[in-house]
Amino acid sequence: MKKITIYLLLGLLFVSSGLQAQKNECRKFHLYGECRQYSGAKFIYDGQSRSNIIGVGDQLIYSLVLYGGNQYKLYFCTSDYFKPIHVSLLNGETGETMYDNKEDEYIDNLTLNIEKTQRVKVSVEIMAKDMTEEEKLEYFGCLGMLVHSKETKD
C-alpha cells in the first residue's frame, strides 16, 4: 500500500512539473512564430497581449480595454494541431456578442477601429478539428493573443 501511495505521489509530481514547464514555455508565445506579424507603420505593441496554456475544448476569456481614436490589430496563434480557433468579441458590460469569427471561416486576425473607449471580452476556444478524440484528451498547447495599436486621431 505504501508503494502505491509513493508511486502515485511521484506521478502527480511529475505531471504537475511537466505542466509548469509547459506553462513557462507558453508565457511569451505571442511574441514568436505565427503571431509575430508586421502590423504596418505606426502600430505599437500593446501590453494587453498575452499567452496561456490551453487544452482542446477549453475556453479562455480575456478582458481588454480598447481606447477611442485607436485602431487595433489582434492576432491569435497556436500550434497547427489546434486549428481552427474560435474567437468571439463580447461587450464587456452586457455580454452581448459583437463579433464571431465563425462567420468569417475562423480567421485568426482582426482589425478593429474604435471610436469610443470600451471594455471588450475576447472569448477564445480551441477546436482542433484534425485531432483524434484521444489526442484531444492528452494534448495541451500554447495560445497567444498579440495586440497592436495605433492612434487614428489627426
Secondary structure, DSSP 8 states (H G I E B T S, - for coil): -HHHHHHHHHHHHHHHHHHHHHHHHHTTGGGSGGG-----TT-EE-TT-EEEEEETT-EEEEEEEE-TTEEEEEEEEE-GGG--EEEEEEETTT--EEEEGGGGTT-SEEEEEESS-EEEEEEEEE--TTS-HHHHHH-EEEEEEEEEEEE---
